[in-house]
Amino acid sequence: MATSLPLGMGELLKIACGVFGVINFGEEPVFPYVYWGLRAQNHRGHQSHGFLTYNNGKFYIHKNLDLVPKIKSSAIHEWFKRLPGPIGLGNVRYTTFGKTDEASILKDTQPVVASIKGFKLAISFNGNIVNAIKIRDDLCKKEWKGSGSGECDAEILCAKILTSFLERGDLFSAVETCMGDIEGAFSVVGITKDGELFAFKDPHGIRPLCAGHDESGNVYAFSSESVGLDINKFFRDFEIEPGELVTVSKEGFKREKIVQRRKAFCAFEFAYFARPDSRFNDKYVYEIREEFGRNLARENPDIVKDADIVISMPETGDDAAFGVHDETGLRWERATRRHRYVTERAFILLNRDRHSTIDKKVNILPSKVKGKRVIVADDSIVRGDTTKITIEKLRRMGAKKVYMFVTFPRIIGPCFYGIDMATYSELIGARHTPEEIAKIIGADAVRYQSIEGYVRATGFREDELCLACVNGNYPTPLAQKIAEAMRKRFLEGRKEVGRPYELEDFIEEIIGKKD
């Protein structure tokens, strides 16, 4: 069972991972940069973590399960000895592709290395490959054999880059081939066998990846979120564009546009995944979330008029709750707090009842909600079970009414780009209206932010965001076909089994052929 993201209590969702890459032209070890870059992004993946460094033509790797660990002062020398070199990669991961037993998770922990005919390449990647099965089968025809479990899309992607490099002779052409052949979300940081650090995004730019440098001008880095740069005292230079390849030399970043299709940055990053102090499109995430709250207040004056206080689901609901308060003058009562050191792993050992696990994660102060008509600001409702348990707890504490203000619009479809919600049956919004959802979870009303309000607050245009999970319009063709076929089956009452992009027979049926 995966642990919940530390930033939000809404739905225990998982995102694929967070990446970091760095090079020091002063030839000093980069392990400290990689370590802190990952620690700042621990929220993007709890299942496993990995460090990789490059020194004198060799890759050095350390992988393990769970969060990036604290390092004892007595062990620092050993870490530097284990991971030498002036170039490095890091990754924190959740599994959205591949097997989920602990042995497979550890094998598939990133960064990954591909080796073909004596040539090697290492990558750390955030995203999800929709047509990974086809890419894997094509690679197997070229006698590729995976070094991990053989079922990981990161390993498949790494091998694809390397085989393309060997066939076409240079990195630009290899990445160009990948962008043409691979469908899905992929923000990649990598190191070639010659010690060249590079990064690129898929042609839609679905997942985040930014670049920056240090004050000396000797150190250059890539990070999924700007907080990975901030913690290392790096300046943020730019967000990598969709379909762009960036390489690094002593002179700085070299940016090359390969191909760009419709920009489709994941809209869910703003509501749930990103840290509030991260920056996208020159806006801090917390500022965007505050505006979400203002929008909800403006869109629902009837609820505001009837409410006594606003509270938040810690912690991604905090900024939205402030926005509601700021717009309406309603008191933001800090009556909910997350038990920071209560983890689901403890409950695996002590109590297997998921209801009890969730109930213990949030502390609610009874005297602050008793007899009150309460607005609860939350980031999302995906499956509804977590929200239901929290509302039950508020009722036990004496809340007179409970209104849900949800910043992310109603989720009606699965994600195939790196968020672990791959089927219709697990989505309460795919089956029920907001009024029905309110009855199911025990709320007096559930009010979602409008798509228009959400988009406006982000600072992006609607055609620059991936909103597939709320409007059914997927930016890539195979994903659209999968979603439509799944929807048809779902409405027919057929049972969904597993992640659809991993079901080989289903994919062959969708594309209408068998090789």
C-alpha positions as CSV (number, residue, x, y, z in Angstrom):
1,M,0.0,0.0,0.0
2,A,1.4,3.4,-0.9
3,T,1.6,6.2,1.6
4,S,-0.3,9.4,1.1
5,L,1.3,12.5,-0.3
6,P,2.4,14.8,2.6
7,L,0.9,17.9,1.1
8,G,-2.7,16.8,0.9
9,M,-5.1,14.5,2.7
10,G,-7.7,14.5,-0.1
11,E,-7.4,11.2,-1.9
12,L,-4.1,9.3,-1.3
13,L,-3.3,9.7,-4.9
14,K,0.0,8.7,-6.4
15,I,2.0,10.5,-9.1
16,A,4.8,8.8,-11.1
17,C,7.9,10.6,-9.6
18,G,10.1,13.6,-9.3
19,V,13.5,14.0,-11.0
20,F,16.7,15.9,-10.4
21,G,19.9,16.1,-12.5
22,V,23.1,18.2,-11.9
23,I,26.6,18.8,-13.3
24,N,29.5,20.6,-11.7
25,F,32.1,21.8,-14.1
26,G,34.3,22.6,-11.1
27,E,34.7,18.8,-10.8
28,E,33.4,18.6,-7.3
29,P,31.1,15.8,-6.1
30,V,27.4,16.5,-6.8
31,F,25.9,14.0,-4.4
32,P,24.9,16.7,-1.9
33,Y,23.0,18.6,-4.6
34,V,21.2,15.4,-5.7
35,Y,20.3,14.5,-2.2
36,W,18.8,17.9,-1.3
37,G,17.1,18.2,-4.7
38,L,15.3,14.9,-3.9
39,R,14.5,15.7,-0.3
40,A,12.8,18.9,-1.5
41,Q,10.6,16.7,-3.8
42,N,9.9,13.8,-1.5
43,H,6.2,14.6,-1.9
44,R,6.3,13.4,-5.5
45,G,7.1,9.8,-4.6
46,H,7.2,7.7,-1.4
47,Q,7.6,4.2,-2.7
48,S,11.3,4.4,-3.6
49,H,14.3,6.7,-4.2
50,G,17.5,6.4,-6.2
51,F,20.8,8.3,-6.6
52,L,23.2,7.9,-9.6
53,T,26.5,9.6,-10.2
54,Y,28.9,9.6,-13.1
55,N,32.7,9.6,-12.6
56,N,35.4,8.8,-15.1
57,G,33.1,6.9,-17.5
58,K,31.4,4.8,-14.8
59,F,27.9,5.0,-13.3
60,Y,27.5,4.5,-9.5
61,I,24.0,3.8,-8.2
62,H,22.2,3.5,-4.9
63,K,18.5,2.6,-4.7
64,N,16.2,1.8,-1.9
65,L,12.5,1.7,-0.9
66,D,10.6,4.5,1.0
67,L,11.4,8.2,1.3
68,V,14.8,9.8,0.8
69,P,16.4,9.0,4.2
70,K,18.0,11.3,6.7
71,I,21.8,10.9,6.6
72,K,23.7,10.6,9.8
73,S,26.9,12.7,10.1
74,S,28.9,9.6,10.8
75,A,27.8,8.1,7.4
76,I,28.6,11.1,5.2
77,H,32.0,9.9,4.2
78,E,30.6,6.6,3.1
79,W,27.9,8.2,1.0
80,F,30.6,10.3,-0.9
81,K,32.7,7.2,-1.4
82,R,29.7,5.2,-2.7
83,L,28.5,8.0,-5.1
84,P,31.5,9.9,-6.4
85,G,31.6,12.2,-9.4
86,P,30.7,15.6,-10.8
87,I,27.5,14.6,-12.5
88,G,24.4,13.0,-11.0
89,L,20.8,12.1,-11.3
90,G,18.1,11.4,-8.7
91,N,14.5,10.1,-8.6
92,V,11.7,9.7,-6.1
93,R,9.0,7.3,-7.4
94,Y,5.5,5.9,-7.2
95,T,4.5,3.0,-9.4
96,T,2.1,3.8,-12.2
97,F,3.5,1.2,-14.5
98,G,4.9,-2.2,-13.8
99,K,4.6,-4.7,-10.9
100,T,3.9,-3.5,-7.4
101,D,5.5,-6.1,-5.2
102,E,8.4,-4.8,-3.2
103,A,11.1,-6.8,-5.1
104,S,9.9,-5.3,-8.5
105,I,9.5,-1.8,-7.1
106,L,13.1,-2.0,-5.9
107,K,14.4,-3.3,-9.3
108,D,12.5,-0.7,-11.2
109,T,13.5,2.2,-8.9
110,Q,15.0,5.0,-10.9
111,P,17.5,6.2,-12.2
112,V,17.8,3.4,-14.6
113,V,20.7,2.4,-16.9
114,A,20.5,0.8,-20.4
115,S,23.4,-1.0,-21.8
116,I,23.6,-2.2,-25.4
117,K,26.7,-3.4,-27.2
118,G,29.0,-1.8,-24.6
119,F,27.2,1.6,-24.8
120,K,25.4,2.9,-21.7
121,L,22.9,5.6,-20.9
122,A,21.3,6.6,-17.6
123,I,18.0,8.5,-17.1
124,S,15.6,9.7,-14.5
125,F,12.1,10.3,-15.7
126,N,8.7,11.6,-14.6
127,G,5.6,10.6,-16.5
128,N,3.9,7.5,-18.0
129,I,4.3,5.9,-21.4
130,V,0.9,5.0,-22.9
131,N,2.3,2.8,-25.7
132,A,5.1,1.2,-23.6
133,I,4.0,-2.3,-24.6
134,K,4.5,-1.6,-28.3
135,I,7.9,0.1,-27.6
136,R,9.0,-2.8,-25.5
137,D,8.0,-5.4,-28.1
138,D,9.9,-3.4,-30.8
139,L,13.0,-3.3,-28.6
140,C,12.8,-7.1,-27.9
141,K,12.9,-7.7,-31.7
142,K,16.2,-5.9,-31.6
143,E,17.4,-8.3,-28.9
144,W,17.1,-5.9,-26.0
145,K,16.9,-7.4,-22.6
146,G,15.9,-5.3,-19.6
147,S,18.1,-5.1,-16.6
148,G,15.3,-4.4,-14.1
149,S,12.0,-6.4,-14.0
150,G,11.6,-5.8,-17.7
151,E,8.1,-4.3,-17.0
152,C,9.1,-0.7,-16.1
153,D,8.3,2.1,-18.6
154,A,11.4,4.0,-17.4
155,E,13.6,1.1,-18.4
156,I,11.8,0.8,-21.7
157,L,12.2,4.6,-22.4
158,C,15.9,4.5,-21.5
159,A,16.5,1.6,-23.9
160,K,14.6,3.4,-26.6
161,I,16.7,6.5,-26.3
162,L,19.9,4.4,-26.4
163,T,18.9,2.2,-29.4
164,S,17.9,5.3,-31.3
165,F,21.2,7.0,-30.4
166,L,23.1,4.0,-31.8
167,E,21.0,3.9,-34.9
168,R,21.0,7.6,-35.7
169,G,24.4,8.6,-34.3
170,D,23.7,11.6,-32.1
171,L,21.6,12.6,-29.1
172,F,19.4,15.2,-31.0
173,S,18.3,12.6,-33.5
174,A,17.7,10.0,-30.8
175,V,15.4,12.3,-28.9
176,E,13.7,13.3,-32.1
177,T,13.0,9.6,-32.8
178,C,11.6,9.1,-29.3
179,M,9.3,12.1,-29.6
180,G,7.9,10.7,-32.8
181,D,7.5,7.1,-31.6
182,I,6.6,7.4,-27.9
183,E,3.2,8.5,-26.7
184,G,2.6,9.7,-23.2
185,A,4.1,12.1,-20.7
186,F,7.9,12.1,-20.3
187,S,10.1,14.7,-18.6
188,V,13.6,13.2,-18.8
189,V,17.0,14.0,-17.3
190,G,19.9,11.8,-18.5
191,I,23.6,11.2,-18.7
192,T,25.4,9.8,-21.8
193,K,28.3,7.4,-21.6
194,D,30.6,10.4,-22.3
195,G,29.3,12.3,-19.3
196,E,26.9,14.7,-21.1
197,L,24.0,15.9,-19.0
198,F,20.8,16.5,-21.0
199,A,17.0,16.9,-20.4
200,F,13.9,16.9,-22.6
201,K,10.1,16.9,-22.5
202,D,7.5,15.2,-24.5
203,P,5.9,17.3,-27.3
204,H,3.0,18.2,-25.1
205,G,5.0,19.1,-22.0
206,I,2.6,17.3,-19.7
207,R,4.9,17.0,-16.7
208,P,7.0,19.8,-15.2
209,L,10.8,20.2,-15.5
210,C,12.8,23.4,-14.9
211,A,16.5,24.4,-15.3
212,G,18.8,26.5,-13.2
213,H,22.3,27.3,-12.1
214,D,24.4,28.3,-9.1
215,E,26.0,31.7,-8.3
216,S,29.4,30.6,-9.5
217,G,28.3,29.5,-12.9
218,N,29.9,26.1,-12.5
219,V,26.9,24.1,-11.5
220,Y,23.8,23.5,-13.7
221,A,20.7,21.5,-12.7
222,F,17.3,20.2,-13.8
223,S,14.4,19.6,-11.4
224,S,10.8,18.6,-11.6
225,E,9.9,21.5,-9.4
226,S,11.6,24.8,-8.6
227,V,11.9,23.8,-4.9
228,G,14.6,21.4,-5.9
229,L,16.7,24.3,-7.2
230,D,15.7,26.6,-4.3
231,I,17.0,24.2,-1.6
232,N,20.4,24.1,-3.4
233,K,20.5,28.0,-3.7
234,F,20.3,27.8,-7.5
235,F,18.7,30.4,-9.7
236,R,15.7,29.2,-11.7
237,D,16.4,30.0,-15.3
238,F,13.5,28.6,-17.3
239,E,10.9,25.9,-17.6
240,I,11.8,23.4,-20.4
241,E,9.3,23.8,-23.3
242,P,7.3,21.0,-24.8
243,G,9.3,19.0,-27.3
244,E,12.6,20.7,-26.3
245,L,16.0,19.2,-25.8
246,V,18.4,20.9,-23.4
247,T,22.1,20.0,-23.1
248,V,24.7,21.5,-20.8
249,S,28.3,22.7,-21.4
250,K,30.6,25.1,-19.5
251,E,29.0,27.9,-21.5
252,G,25.6,27.1,-20.0
253,F,22.4,25.6,-21.4
254,K,21.9,24.9,-25.1
255,R,18.2,24.7,-26.0
256,E,17.0,23.0,-29.2
257,K,13.3,22.7,-30.2
258,I,12.6,19.4,-31.8
259,V,8.8,19.3,-32.1
260,Q,5.9,20.8,-30.3
261,R,2.3,19.8,-30.5
262,R,-0.5,21.3,-28.4
263,K,0.8,22.3,-25.0
264,A,-0.9,20.2,-22.4
265,F,0.6,20.8,-19.0
266,C,-1.1,18.6,-16.3
267,A,-3.8,20.8,-14.6
268,F,-3.7,18.6,-11.5
269,E,-0.2,19.8,-10.6
270,F,-1.7,23.1,-9.4
271,A,-4.4,21.6,-7.1
272,Y,-2.6,18.7,-5.6
273,F,0.9,17.5,-6.5
274,A,3.1,20.5,-6.5
275,R,4.5,22.1,-3.4
276,P,2.9,25.5,-2.6
277,D,6.3,27.2,-2.9
278,S,7.0,25.8,-6.3
279,R,6.6,28.1,-9.3
280,F,4.9,27.5,-12.7
281,N,4.4,30.1,-15.3
282,D,5.9,32.8,-13.0
283,K,3.2,32.1,-10.3
284,Y,3.8,30.4,-7.0
285,V,1.4,27.5,-6.5
286,Y,0.1,28.8,-3.2
287,E,-1.0,32.0,-4.9
288,I,-2.9,30.0,-7.5
289,R,-4.6,27.9,-4.8
290,E,-5.6,31.1,-2.9
291,E,-7.4,32.2,-6.1
292,F,-9.1,28.8,-6.3
293,G,-10.7,29.6,-2.9
294,R,-11.7,33.1,-4.0
295,N,-13.3,31.6,-7.1
296,L,-15.3,29.0,-5.1
297,A,-16.6,31.8,-2.8
298,R,-17.6,33.9,-5.8
299,E,-19.3,31.0,-7.5
300,N,-21.3,29.8,-4.5
301,P,-22.7,32.9,-2.7
302,D,-25.6,30.8,-1.3
303,I,-23.2,28.5,0.6
304,V,-21.1,31.4,1.8
305,K,-24.2,33.2,3.2
306,D,-25.2,30.1,5.2
307,A,-21.7,29.2,6.6
308,D,-20.1,30.2,9.9
309,I,-16.5,29.2,9.3
310,V,-14.2,27.7,6.7
311,I,-11.7,25.0,7.5
312,S,-9.3,23.1,5.3
313,M,-8.2,19.6,4.6
314,P,-4.5,19.8,5.5
315,E,-2.4,20.7,3.7
316,T,-3.3,21.4,0.1
317,G,-6.7,22.8,1.2
318,D,-5.0,25.4,3.4
319,D,-4.3,28.0,0.7
320,A,-7.8,27.6,-0.8
321,A,-9.3,28.1,2.7
322,F,-7.4,31.3,3.0
323,G,-8.8,32.4,-0.4
324,V,-12.3,31.7,0.8
325,H,-11.6,33.7,4.0
326,D,-10.0,36.5,2.0
327,E,-12.9,36.8,-0.4
328,T,-15.8,36.5,2.2
329,G,-14.5,37.5,5.6
330,L,-15.5,34.2,7.0
331,R,-13.2,33.1,9.8
332,W,-10.6,30.5,8.7
333,E,-10.6,28.2,11.7
334,R,-7.4,26.2,11.9
335,A,-9.3,23.3,13.4
336,T,-7.8,20.5,11.3
337,R,-4.3,19.3,11.6
338,R,-2.4,16.4,10.0
339,H,-0.6,14.0,12.3
340,R,2.6,14.4,10.4
341,Y,4.4,11.3,11.7
342,V,1.4,8.9,11.3
343,T,2.1,6.9,8.2
344,E,0.1,4.1,6.6
345,R,3.1,1.8,6.9
346,A,2.5,1.7,10.7
347,F,-1.1,0.7,10.1
348,I,-0.1,-2.1,7.8
349,L,1.5,-3.6,10.9
350,L,-1.0,-2.4,13.6
351,N,-4.3,-2.1,11.9
352,R,-5.4,-3.1,8.4
353,D,-8.7,-1.2,8.6
354,R,-8.3,1.6,6.0
355,H,-11.2,3.5,7.6
356,S,-9.2,3.6,10.9
357,T,-6.0,4.6,9.1
358,I,-7.6,7.6,7.4
359,D,-9.5,8.6,10.5
360,K,-6.2,8.8,12.5
361,K,-4.4,10.9,9.9
362,V,-6.4,14.1,10.6
363,N,-7.0,15.7,14.0
364,I,-10.1,17.8,14.3
365,L,-10.7,20.2,17.3
366,P,-14.2,19.5,18.5
367,S,-14.9,22.9,20.2
368,K,-14.1,24.8,17.0
369,V,-16.6,23.0,14.8
370,K,-19.4,22.1,17.3
371,G,-22.7,23.7,16.3
372,K,-21.1,25.4,13.3
373,R,-22.0,25.4,9.6
374,V,-18.7,24.5,8.1
375,I,-17.2,25.0,4.7
376,V,-14.4,22.4,4.1
377,A,-11.8,23.4,1.5
378,D,-10.3,20.4,-0.2
379,D,-8.1,19.9,-3.3
380,S,-10.0,17.1,-5.0
381,I,-12.5,14.3,-4.7
382,V,-11.4,11.3,-6.6
383,R,-12.8,8.1,-5.0
384,G,-14.7,9.8,-2.2
385,D,-13.8,7.4,0.6
386,T,-11.3,9.7,2.4
387,T,-13.7,12.6,2.2
388,K,-16.6,10.6,3.5
389,I,-14.6,9.5,6.5
390,T,-13.6,13.0,7.3
391,I,-17.2,14.3,7.1
392,E,-18.3,11.5,9.4
393,K,-15.6,12.7,11.9
394,L,-16.9,16.3,11.6
395,R,-20.4,15.1,12.3
396,R,-19.2,13.2,15.4
397,M,-17.5,16.4,16.5
398,G,-20.8,18.2,16.4
399,A,-20.7,20.2,13.1
400,K,-24.2,21.4,12.2
401,K,-23.7,21.4,8.5
402,V,-20.8,20.4,6.2
403,Y,-20.3,22.0,2.8
404,M,-17.4,20.8,0.6
405,F,-15.6,23.4,-1.6
406,V,-13.4,21.4,-4.0
407,T,-10.7,23.3,-5.9
408,F,-10.3,20.7,-8.7
409,P,-13.3,20.3,-11.0
410,R,-15.2,17.0,-10.9
411,I,-13.0,14.2,-12.2
412,I,-14.9,12.1,-14.8
413,G,-12.2,10.2,-16.5
414,P,-8.9,8.3,-15.8
415,C,-5.4,9.5,-16.3
416,F,-2.8,7.7,-18.4
417,Y,0.0,10.3,-18.0
418,G,1.4,9.5,-14.5
419,I,-1.4,9.8,-12.0
420,D,-2.6,6.6,-10.4
421,M,-6.3,6.8,-11.3
422,A,-6.4,4.6,-14.4
423,T,-10.0,3.3,-14.4
424,Y,-13.5,4.7,-14.5
425,S,-14.9,2.5,-11.7
426,E,-12.6,4.0,-9.1
427,L,-13.8,7.6,-9.9
428,I,-16.9,8.7,-8.0
429,G,-17.4,11.6,-10.4
430,A,-17.6,9.3,-13.4
431,R,-20.7,7.7,-11.9
432,H,-22.4,10.4,-10.0
433,T,-23.5,14.0,-10.1
434,P,-22.3,16.5,-7.4
435,E,-25.7,16.2,-5.7
436,E,-25.4,12.4,-5.6
437,I,-21.8,12.6,-4.4
438,A,-23.0,14.9,-1.5
439,K,-25.4,12.2,-0.4
440,I,-22.8,9.4,-0.7
441,I,-20.2,11.2,1.3
442,G,-22.6,12.7,3.8
443,A,-22.1,16.4,2.9
444,D,-24.9,19.0,2.8
445,A,-23.5,20.1,-0.5
446,V,-20.5,19.5,-2.8
447,R,-19.4,22.4,-4.9
448,Y,-16.6,22.0,-7.4
449,Q,-14.8,25.0,-8.9
450,S,-15.7,25.6,-12.5
451,I,-13.3,24.6,-15.2
452,E,-13.2,28.2,-16.4
453,G,-12.4,29.6,-13.0
454,Y,-9.7,26.9,-12.4
455,V,-8.0,27.7,-15.7
456,R,-8.1,31.4,-15.2
457,A,-6.5,31.1,-11.8
458,T,-3.5,29.1,-13.2
459,G,-2.5,31.8,-15.6
460,F,-2.6,29.3,-18.5
461,R,-5.0,29.2,-21.3
462,E,-7.4,26.2,-21.5
463,D,-5.7,24.9,-24.6
464,E,-2.4,24.9,-22.8
465,L,-3.5,22.5,-20.1
466,C,-4.3,18.7,-20.0
467,L,-7.8,18.6,-18.5
468,A,-8.6,15.1,-19.9
469,C,-9.7,13.8,-16.5
470,V,-12.4,16.5,-16.2
471,N,-13.4,17.1,-19.9
472,G,-12.5,13.8,-21.6
473,N,-10.2,15.4,-24.2
474,Y,-6.9,13.6,-24.1
475,P,-3.9,15.3,-25.8
476,T,-2.6,12.0,-27.4
477,P,-4.5,9.7,-29.8
478,L,-3.9,6.3,-28.2
479,A,-5.0,7.6,-24.8
480,Q,-8.2,9.0,-26.4
481,K,-8.9,5.7,-27.9
482,I,-8.3,3.8,-24.7
483,A,-10.5,6.2,-22.7
484,E,-13.4,5.9,-25.2
485,A,-13.2,2.1,-25.3
486,M,-13.0,1.9,-21.5
487,R,-15.9,4.3,-21.1
488,K,-18.1,2.2,-23.4
489,R,-17.2,-1.0,-21.5
490,F,-17.8,0.8,-18.2
491,L,-21.3,2.0,-19.2
492,E,-22.1,-1.6,-20.4
493,G,-21.3,-2.7,-16.8
494,R,-18.1,-4.7,-17.7
495,K,-15.5,-5.0,-15.0
496,E,-12.3,-3.1,-15.3
497,V,-9.2,-5.1,-14.5
498,G,-5.8,-3.4,-14.1
499,R,-4.3,-0.4,-15.8
500,P,-5.5,-0.5,-19.4
501,Y,-2.3,0.6,-21.0
502,E,-0.6,-2.5,-19.5
503,L,-3.2,-4.9,-20.9
504,E,-1.6,-6.2,-24.1
505,D,-4.8,-7.9,-25.5
506,F,-6.8,-4.8,-24.8
507,I,-4.3,-2.5,-26.5
508,E,-4.1,-4.7,-29.5
509,E,-7.9,-4.6,-29.7
510,I,-7.9,-0.8,-29.5
511,I,-5.4,-0.3,-32.3
512,G,-7.1,-2.8,-34.4
513,K,-4.3,-5.2,-35.2
514,K,-2.1,-8.0,-33.9
515,D,1.5,-8.2,-34.8
